[in-house]
């Protein structure tokens, strides 16, 4: 029996809420699950192998290290793509960076356990690397940013695949200066890469051609002090930023100069030993527990029928306990921010902090008493932390104010929009608001979109994600930020970019993966039809319903006030007919319902970037984003979503039975 759309949304949302709540830990928060990473696994194998290859004396726990290398290579051997290359995750396109790292890992594993990739795999990998332009292709991928190019070249030099003279020198001696001076020193790498700058810089100093004598003397004199920086920055877990690649680059570089048994190296080995997974892989980072919990809280709280029963005292205490209350040794960040995990390697940043502010604000309405005052103080401190992080250009960077122009240090659209949402239209000064709005206005592209920093689309020609970026800016705009013109242009972009299947984003790479789950539930079509991703569709729906809902910025009543200049949203859609905002939202919601019916919300897609465009997917993303989107739809009172024209020749998404 068919039911109406709102009833089906309610039923599906109930199902998803139960699923999301089932993902909680015994302590009441969420940890999620990051994808296994061929890139991380390759760097870990190389680092552990380098410890054995360059050791001056027998290595403690060498049998265990041999076993870790063997397990890592077994995993890597299963991850080669049909084109011969390797991608960052099991669902990623091949890229030259990960392919080079896999080649280096295979070479080093051959030197330690006597087994790397087999001869056929090696030949196919070499052919792929040649097809991508080899070293020049690697440099072209990252442009001026040396953050990832230099570590890859160093890894290859350690493996004996290139000369150390091919590895650019890094000014590791600059790390001995106070952190407050880093922005003036014009570092060639981004802020989070200082440990790699030090370790790789030292390895290049020892192995490469000698620098000019005065520089060589300065660097020699800086060795011990820069090692002290490495130690000071290393967290209790041993993993810099909880990230396998960064930690592995540090370890392999130190091992290559026979420092594989120093305190920094021993703790790095411990981190890699602790973080290997049962299948022999390493993830790109340990987990995104704080970020995932913040998103889950906000998604659950956005349901108009939410009763708040999930908001336990233990959840509040855990979340407040993740707030950084001391000056951070890694970036020098002042107290008040949140990082992405509750583990010791986290660093406060301007995406996790706004997410935490929004989550704690939701919990404030559900928990009274002493914890209520604790939450009020935590939010006030975090908002002040955010305000002080704003760059001169009006935008928000990730970690450090004024650091530079390299990716992941410069201001970005999604972070700026997130900060505005967390600060609130009434909670910031006119100057702070005006500067942020000017930044977002300047960075709106001619087609109306905004690009995101921390999320991408691997099928996009430039691996960018304008759907995610635009949706996140529009969520801030729903709270009253930005001009009407900028907001409407952003909405028009989303409506024009809707796919034929009713969703957003995605691309051809989803077909062999997503439609395995959906083919049976979608009627058994012989040809796959669904190319959109659940994640991108959900964020687009959340944004559009927030803008056009009953209480949204451009509700039916609000649009009427525009009179004859009111936008008609009658852009030509990809299906060849007219597609207004109401139709776009309904078709997108139908796509999400169909996706849940088919189980596609349990198949995460690699839309996440980590540092230096390292792809990942996160198990919670499609589930959490869909809960937020369907909740927003119900709040918007869909029957009142305005439509300025009649629907013409728009192929409807297939109706589905109530999935429950």
N, C-alpha and C positions, 0 to 999 in steps of 0.2 A: 504494500500500500504506500502510495506516495504521500509525502507530507510537504508543507510549505517550507520555503527557504529558511526562515527564522527558526522554525522548529528543528530543522536538520542541523543548523548551525549550533543551536543549544545542545542538542543531543551529542554532536561530535565534540563540542567543547567540553562537555562533561567527561567524555571518554579520555580526551587529551589531558585534562586536569588530573584524572586518576593516574594516568601514565607518568605525568611529570612528578606527582607526589611520590610515586613508587620509586623514582630514581634518587630519592633522598638517602643520605647516609643515616646510620643509627643516631648520629648527633643532630640530625634534623636539617642539614644543609645539603648542597649539591656539589659534586666533584666533577661530573661529566666524564668524557673520555675523548682525548685527543687522538687523532689518527696516528697509526704507525708511520714512520718516515724512513724511506730509503736514504734520504740525505743525512738524517741524524745517524742512522745505523752505519753508514759509510764512514762518517767522521769518527764515531766511537771505535769502530774496528781499526781505523788508521792510528788513532791515539794510543790504544792499548797495544797495538803491534809495535809502535815506535818505542814504547816503554821497554819492551823486550829486546828490540833490535839494537838500541843504543845504550843499554845498561852496562855499567862498568863492573858490576858484581852481580851475583845471583839475586833475582827479584823475589821479594816476598810474595807468596800466593801465586807463583807463576803458573801452576797447574790450573787454578781458577781463571786466570787471565787467558790462558790458552783456550779454555772452554768457552769463555765469552766471545772470543774472536771466532771460534768455529761456529757458534750459534748465530752470530751476526752475519757471517758469510753465507750460511745456509739460507737465512732470510733474504739477503740481497740476491742470491742466485735465483730466487723465485719472483723477483720484481722487475726483471727486464721487460720493456715494452716491445711490441712487434717491430718497431722501427730500429731496435737495437739499443736505444737510449734508456735512461732511467728518469723517472719523474719523482717529485718530492713525496707524493703519497701513492697509494695503490690505485687512485683514481685520477692521477695527474698526467698531463702531457709530458713527454720527455723534454728535458732542457739540458743545455750544455754544462751548466754548473754541477748539477747532481750527477751527470754522466761522468764528468772528470773526477768527482769525488769517489764514485764507485770504482773507477779505474785505479785510482791511487790506493783505495782500500784493498782491492784485489792483489795489487803488487805487494803491498806490505804484508798481507795475510800469507801470501806465498812464501815470504821470507821467514815467517814465524811458525805457521802450522803446516806449511807445505801444500796449501790448497787455497786457490782463489776461485775466480770464475773459470769455467772450462774453456777450452780453446775456441770452440764455436761462439760462445758468448763474448769472449775477448775480441774476436774478429768482428763480430757484428757491432760491438760497442765502439771499436776503433773507427769503423766505417761511419757510424752515426756522428762521432766527434768531428771527423773530416768534413762531413756534409754540413756541419754547423759553423765551419770556419776556424776551428781549433782555437788557439789562444786569442786571435783577433776577434773571433766570434764571442768569446767569453767577455772580453773587455767591452765589446759593443753592447752586450746585454745590460751592463751596469753603468756605462757612460763614465762620468767624472767621479762617481762614488766608488772609492776603493775598499769600502767596508767588507765586501765579500770577495772581490777579485783577489786581493792580496792573500787572504787565508787559503783560498783554493790553490793559488800558485805555490804557497809555502807547503801545503799538504803534498803537492806533486813533487816538490823538491825533496821533501823528506822521504818520499817513496822512490826517489831516484829517476823520476820521469822528466824533469826539467832541471836546468842549472839554477843554482841559487842566485846567479846574476840576473835571472829573469824575474826574480821577486823584487818588487820595488822596496826601497828602504823606507822604514817607518821611524819617525822621530820619537822613539820610546822615552827618550830623556825628558820630553815635555811633560810626561806623566808625573814628574816629581814636583811640578809647580802646583800651587793651590788650585782647587777645582774652580774657584771663582775666576781664574785667569784663562780657563780652557777656551772660552768663547773668543778671546782676543788672540789666541795662538793659531787660529785657523786650522784646526786639526783636520787631517785628510780622511778621517773616519767619523762616524756618528758617535754620539755620546755614550751609548751603551757598549761600544766596542773597545773601550780603553784597555780591558784585560788582554784582548787579542793584540792591540797595538803594542803593549809592553812585551808580551811573550814572543810574538812573531818578529818584532823589531830587534829583540835580543838575538834570536836565532839568525836573522839576516846579518846582524853585526858580526857574529862569529863565523858564519859559513860563506858569506858573499865576498865580493871584491872589497878591498879596504877603502874606507872613506878618506877624505882629506884629513890630514893629521890632526889639526885642531878639533875637528868634529869627532874624530875617532877617540881623542883623549877625553872629550866631554862625555861621550857615550860610555866609555869604559868607567869613568868616574860615577856614572849614574846607575850602574848595574844593580848594586845592592839597594839603593833607595827605590828604584823602580820595582824591585822584587817586593819591597815592603808595601808598595801600593797594591800589587797583586794580592798580597796576603790580606791587607786591610779590606779590600773589596770582596774577598771571597766569603760567601755566607756559610752558615753552620752546616748546611747540607753538602757543601763542597762544590755545588754547581752554580756557576755564574748565571744569574737571572733564571735559574732552574732550567737552563737551555743546554741540551746536549751538544749542539754544534759549537757554541762559544766555549764551553768548558773543554771540549775535545781539542779545539784549535790551540788553546792555552797549553793543555797537557802534551800534545804531540810536539809543540815547539820547545817546551822546556826539556822534554825527553831527548830531543835531537841535540841539545847542548849538554847532555849527560846530567841533567837536573831532574831526571824522572823519579828520584827518591826524595826530593825536597818536600817540605810540609805542604806546599800548595799542590804539588803533584799527587801526593798520597791522598789528600782529600778529594781531588778530582777523580782519582781512580775509585775511591769509595762511592762517589756520586754515580759514576757510570755503572758500577757493580750493582748499586741499589736500584737503578732506574731501568735496567733491561726488562723487557716483557717476556712472557712465556713463549711467544713465537720467535724470540731471538732478535726482535726489533727494539729500537729506541724511538720514543716520540720526539716531536720538535721541542716540547717543553713538558715538564712533569704534569701539570694540570692547570686549568683555568677556574679553580674552585670559587674564588671570590667573584670574579666576573660572571660565571654561570649562575651563582646563587643570587647575585643582584638582579640579573635578567629574569630569573625564575620568579623572584619575589614580585617584581613589577608586573610581570605577565599575569600571575595569579591575582594580584590585587586589582588589575584593570577590568576583570570580569564584573559586570554590573550586579551579579548575584553572588559575588564572593562573600563568604561569611567570616573570613579571617581565621578559621580554625587551624590553619597551617602555621600561623605565627606564634610559635612557642617561645618561651623565655630562653631556652637553650639556643634557638636560632638567633635571637637578638644578641645574646651574649657573644656567640661565635662571630657574628658579623661585625659587631663593634670591636671585637678583639683583633680583627684584621686591619684596623686603621693604624697607620704608622704614627707612633708617638715620640719618635726620636729622629734627629737629623740623620738622613740615610747616608751610609758610607760610600755607596756606589755613585750616586749622582749629586750628593750634597743637598738633596731635597729637604726642605723644612718639614716639621711634623704636620700632620693633618690630612694627608692623602691616603688613598687606598691603592694597592697593586692588584694584580690579576689572580693571585693565589695567596693562601694563608701560609705557605711555606717560606723558609728563610730567604730564598733567592729573589723574592718579589721586590719590585721597585714601584713606588707610587707614581701614577701617571694620570693624564687628563682625559682618559676614556673610562678607566675603572673607577676613578673618583666620582665623576658625575653619576655613573650607574649606581654606585653605592649610596650617594646622597638621595637619589630618587627612591631607592629601595628602603632606606632607613626612614625617609619621610612617609612612605606608605605604612611602615610598621609602627610609626608614632601614633597613628590613628587607631591602632589595634592593641597597644600595650600601654598601660598607664603606670603610675607610681614611680619608683626610683628609676627604673629603666627608661621611662619617658624623659626624665631630665637628662640622663646620660646620652640619649639619642639627640636631644636638642643641642647639647654641647658638641657632640660629634659632628652634626650637620653644620653648625656655625663655624667650627674650626675648618672643616673641609671646604666650605664656600670661600672662606678667607684664603685658604691655600690656593684655590683655583684662581681667584682674582689676582693674586700676586704672580701667578704663572703666565698671565696673558702677555703675549709679545707686543712689541711696539706697532706691528702692522695690524693689530686688532684681533688676530687669530690666536688660537691656542696650539702650542707644540705638544709633543707627547710627554717628554721628561723634563727638559731644561729650557728655561727662558733665555732667548737670545743666543742660543748655541750656534746656529749656522743655517745654511740653505740646503744641506743634504737631506735626502728622504729620511723620514722618521725623526727628524729634528726640527724641520720647519713647521710653520703653522699649517693646519689642514681644516678642510670644511667639516668633516664629520665630527672631529674633536671640538671644534668651535661651536657647532650646533648643540652638541651634547652638553657642553659647559653652560650654554645659555639656558637650556632646559633645566639644568640642576640649580642654577642661580635664581631663575624665575624672573619674570618681567618686573616684579616689584622689589626684587632683592639685590639689584645692582645699581650702580650710579649711572646717570645719564651718559657720562663719558665712556664708561666701560661698554655700555650697550651700543652706543653710536659707533665706537671703534669696531666692535665685533660685527655689527650689521654692515658697515662699510667693507670689511674684509670679505664677508660672504657675498655681497653684491659684486665686488670686483672679480670674484672667482667663479661667478655663475657663467657658464659657457653660453655661446651664442644660441645653442639649441634649447636652453633653459635648464640644463642639468648641472649638477655639481659632482665632482669626483670624490671618492673616498680614499683615505690613506691606508687603512688597515684591512680593507676587503677588496677583492678583485674578482674577475670573471675570466677563467682560463681560456674561454672561447672568444673573448673580446680581442680585436686585433692588437691592442696595446696592453692586454691583461688588466684593464681598468674596470671599475664597476660603477658606472653612473647611476644605475638603478638604486643600489644601496646608498650611495652618497646623496642622491637627490631625496630619497625617502627620509633619511635621517635629518637633513636640513628642514624638510617640510614638517617634521614632527616638532621642531623648535618653532617654526613659523605658526603652527597651530596654537601656540601659547602667546601669540601676538607679536612676534619678532618679524622683521623684514617688511619691505613695502608690498602692497597688494600686487603690483606689477611683477615683482620678482617671484612671489608665491604662485601666482597664476601661471607664469611661464614654466615654473618647475612642475606644476600639476599637468600642464599640457604636455610636457616632455614625457612624464610617466604614462599618460594616456596614449600618446602616439607610439610609445615603445612596447605596448602590450603585445604579446605573441599570439599567434593564431589559436593556440590551445587554451588561451585565457589567462596564462601566467606571465611571469616576467623573467628576464635573464636567461640563465642556462645556455644551452647551445648543443651542437651535435655530439659533444663528448658525453652527454648524459644518456644518450639513447641506449648504448649497450648495457648500461648499469641500471638506470631507473626503470626502464620498461620490462626488465626481468620481473620486477615486483608488481608492475601494474598491468601487464598484458592480460592476465586471467581476469582480474577484477574489472577491466575496462571493456570487456566483451570479447576478448580473444582476437582482436584484429591482427592480421598477418603483418601489417606494416605499423611500426611504432609511431605514435602520434604526439607524445608528450616530450617537449624539449625544454620546458621551463624548469627552474629549480624551485623547490618548496621554500627555501630560505628567502630568495629574492622576491618571490611572489608575496610572501607574508609581509615583508617590510614595506612593499609598495601598498598593499591593502591597508596596513596599519596607518600609513601616512595619509592616504586618500580619504579614508573614513574619518580620520581626525580633522581633516580640513573641511570636508563637505557634510559631516554629520549634523544632526539636529542642533547640537550646541557648538558646532564647529565654526571656524572663522568665516566660511562661505556656505552657510546653510541656505536653504531656500529663501528664507526671509532676508538674509544678508545680501544675496545676489539680486533680489528685487530692488534693493536700494541703489544698485548701480545704474538703474534706468536704462536708457538707450545704449550706454557704453558697456553694459554688462557683457562679459565674455560668453560666447555661445559654446565653446568647447566642441565645435563641430569639425575637428581636424579629421582628415582622412586616415583611417586606421589601416593596419597591414592586411586586413581581411577584405578591403575594397569598399566597405560601406562607411557609414558614419558611426562614430563611437563616442558618446558623451561620458561624463563622469559616472553617472548612475550605472550605465551599461558596463563600463570598465570594472567597477567595483563588484557588481553582481557576477560577472564572468570570472573575475579573480577569486571570489569566494567559492564559486562552483569548482574551480580548479583545485583549491585547497581541500574542499570536501572530497572530491574524487581522489586526491592524493592520499588522504587519510584512509579512505575506503580501500585503496590499493596497498597501503603500508609504506608509501614512499616517504612519509615523515620519519621513518626509522632508518632511512638511507641518507646520511649526511653527505653533502657535496663540498669539495674543496673551494670554498669561496673566501676562506680566511687567509690573510697574509700574516706571517710572522716577520721578523726582521729581514731586510734585504730581499723581499719578495720570496720568502720561503713559504710554500703553500701548506695549509693544513685543513682538515675538516674536523668538526667537533660534534659528537653524538647529540648533544642537547640542542644545538642551533635550530634544526627544523622543527623540533617539538616546541621549544620555547617561543620561537618567532610565530608559529602558527597559533599558539594559545593567545599571544598578544594580539594578533591580527583578528581572530574571530571574536575576541572580547571587544576589541575596538569597533567591530562591525555591529555587534549587539548594542553597544553604547550609542552608536550613531543613529539608532532608529532608522533602519534602512529604508523604510517606506517613505521617509521624508527627504531622502537624498535627492537633490534637485536634478532635473534634466531639462536642458534648454531646447531639445529637439526630439523628434520621434525617431525611434530606432528603425534603421533601414538596412535590410540585407545583412544583418549581423548574425553569423552562425552561432547558435547557442551551444554552450558547453553541455555535455550530456547530463541529463538528470540522473540521479542515483538514488537508490533506496536508502532509507535511514540506516546508517552503518552500524547502529547498535541493535 
